[in-house]
Amino acid sequence: MVYLDNAATSYPKPEKVYDAVLDHMKNFGANPGRSGHQLALQAGRGIFKTRELIAKLFNIENPMQVVFTCNATDSLNLAIKGVLKEGDHVITSSMEHNSVLRPIKSLESKGIENTIIQCDCEGFINTKDIKNAIKSNTKMIALTHGSNVTGTIMPIKEVGKIAKEANVLFLVDGAQTGGIYDIDVNEMNIDLLALPGHKGLMGPQGTGFLYIRENLNVMHFKEGGTGSKSEELTQPQMMPDRYESGTANAPGISGLGAGIEFILKEGLEKIRNHEKELTQYFIDELKKIEPVKIYGPKDAEKQGAVVSINIGSEDSSEIAYILDSAFNIAVRSGLHCAPLAHKTIGSFEQGTVRFGIGYFNTKEDIDKAIVAIKEICSEI
Ligand SMILES: Cc1ncc(COP(=O)(O)O)c(C=O)c1O
């Protein structure tokens, strides 16, 4: 099987990720942060180590500002609903995933306004539009770093500067870029950074985190056991306990730590360059095939390792089915939970066939995809 669905979740994972999950479960699978025995302490250390690794990768000064969640959706909901209050205004883009758009839309009924900036047909945002949309009640700009439909990279450093100058909070959805692109929360003025652990960070599913800038009051959703301040009937306010009620996915978090260690060892530049080379090669070959339509920038300098195409007017799901069943190639079709992005690029009716290239893909994988697409094109 050629796996080209890394934009949904990365697969395979580095061997050390599998080893870390198994090691945790078999050798110190106790409940972290609860009991005081050796095994519980070891489990707790596994979690803290991952917190520190995340802090290192994203230049977060205090690892305690990293809150573990189940996925990016969890992190985005906490950031959006935990910050915005009645009378506030939030700015976002038409290239967002539903994990940003749905929480924002749901807040309309609570008196929270939104402006969705229309991006161009390649998914690029004009930062002037963001500036112009800022009003006296604007509380937050929520922006994806990389589109999960076209890979289009957003100018988050520039937007961070705009947000800081306007005294507006900046939430970044790094689901498609974390672990591949350099994200520095300080240099980019990011107040809230939402990430899944299971994509570019190479960790297991069921992991994710939200970075919350120090002294930012984000309302928690859950109250419950934290293993701390058990004598009190109210939720502790200290970080990260305030947001981490209930038993953690400790084996998953240990695996996530191993994924980040792998990234730090390889280096972001090497990872990005490998994905960039494969992406550009794929795009250049696709350009030669009729009637393939490629969406997005078509330039690996301006997009992540996500390539969306259609073949004439063929149904994208049908093409994905043929790739899977006849060629053993795994891709994703349809709207990729980002309906406005498809409206933006003009593929709302058809959806697209999305190829998500990962660090473990090879040129041979891309060649197999090209041969398959050529064969499908010759038969329609
Ligand atoms: C840009 C973007 N944001 C958010 C998400 C949601 O991530 P998760 O499935 O980890 O909740 C995804 C997942 O595909 C994504 O691509």
The ligand as a Gaussian input file, in Angstrom:
#p B3LYP/6-31G(d) Opt

LIG

0 1
 C       -6.143000      22.435000       9.309000
 C       -6.764000      21.439000      10.268000
 N       -7.297000      21.876000      11.410000
 C       -7.851000      21.035000      12.293000
 C       -7.906000      19.694000      12.063000
 C       -8.536000      18.794000      13.068000
 O       -7.571000      17.911000      13.599000
 P       -7.975000      16.711000      14.543000
 O       -8.527000      15.649000      13.670000
 O       -6.701000      16.301000      15.219000
 O       -8.963000      17.196000      15.509000
 C       -7.368000      19.179000      10.874000
 C       -7.464000      17.740000      10.565000
 O       -7.441000      17.313000       9.446000
 C       -6.771000      20.082000       9.955000
 O       -6.236000      19.658000       8.827000

